[in-house]
Amino acid sequence: MSKYLVLIFEDDVRTKEEAGETVSADYQAFMQRRGSSLINGAGLEPPSTATSIRRDGAGGFSVTDGPFAESKETLAGYYLIEAADLDEALEIAKDIPAGVGVEVRPVRVGG
C-alpha cells in the first residue's frame, strides 16, 4: 500500500463562512465510507491566519502575513490516505465533498 496526500481546496468565501464550523454531514459521511483508507486529516484555519516564509536570496528570510499565493481558491485541509495505487487514491479523492477540488500527491518514502 502506498501513501498519498490529498490537498483540499475551497473557495475563499466559503472558507471564511465556515470558519469554526464543526465537521459537515458530507465530510462525516465521507469519513465513514472511506475510514479504512484514512490515516490522518484535518481542516485548516482560514488563509487570513497563515504566515508565509520565503528565502530572500541573501541567506535570510522574509516573513509575511497571509498565504503563500493570493488566490480565490485556498488550501482548506488535507487527508493522508493509504491506497493500493494511484487509481485507487484518485477514486478515494473523488469521493471527498470538496467545494473546488482536490490535489493528490504520492508521499515520498525513504531517502
Residue, then its C-alpha position, 0 to 999 in steps of 0.5 A: m500500500s502506498k501513501y498519498l496526500v490529498l490537498i483540499f481546496e475551497d473557495d475563499v468565501r466559503t472558507k471564511e463562512e465556515a470558519g469554526e464550523t464543526v465537521s459537515a454531514d458530507y465530510q462525516a459521511f465521507m469519513q465513514r465510507r472511506g475510514s479504512s483508507l484514512i490515516n490522518g486529516a484535518g481542516l485548516e484555519p482560514p488563509s487570513t491566519a497563515t504566515s508565509i516564509r520565503r528565502d530572500g536570496a541573501g541567506g535570510f528570510s522574509v516573513t509575511d502575513g497571509p498565504f503563500a499565493e493570493s488566490k480565490e481558491t485556498l488550501a482548506g485541509y488535507y487527508l493522508i490516505e493509504a491506497a493500493d495505487l494511484d487509481e485507487a487514491l484518485e477514486i478515494a479523492k473523488d469521493i471527498p465533498a470538496g467545494v473546488g477540488v482536490e490535489v493528490r500527491p504520492v508521499r515520498v518514502g525513504g531517502 
